[in-house]
């Protein structure tokens, strides 16, 4: 079953610094072995100006859970996740999920 690893960045302490370093995060994510596709997203700001529940996402898609699990044991993953924890000044969550097309 298709599997994705999602990096969920919470609101950074300094959004400008985050945005200047974010393209490097995406480049590192693209280097993950077995990666089939990548998708990134930025959360729309709330109309009332209150904090959003998250800031940005990186979704990395793999053929199955085994491929995703193998990818995170590599040197490329070590570089990515070390960089993620450094950049994520507001916090970060990383999830593995089964991709479901239709329910």
Buried (B, 14 or more C-beta within 10 A) or exposed (E): EBBBBBBBBBBBEEBEEBEEEBEEBEEBBBBBBBBEEBEBEEBEEEEEEEEEEBBBBBBBBBEBBEBBBBBBEBEBBEEBBEBBEEBBBBEBEBEEEEEEEEE
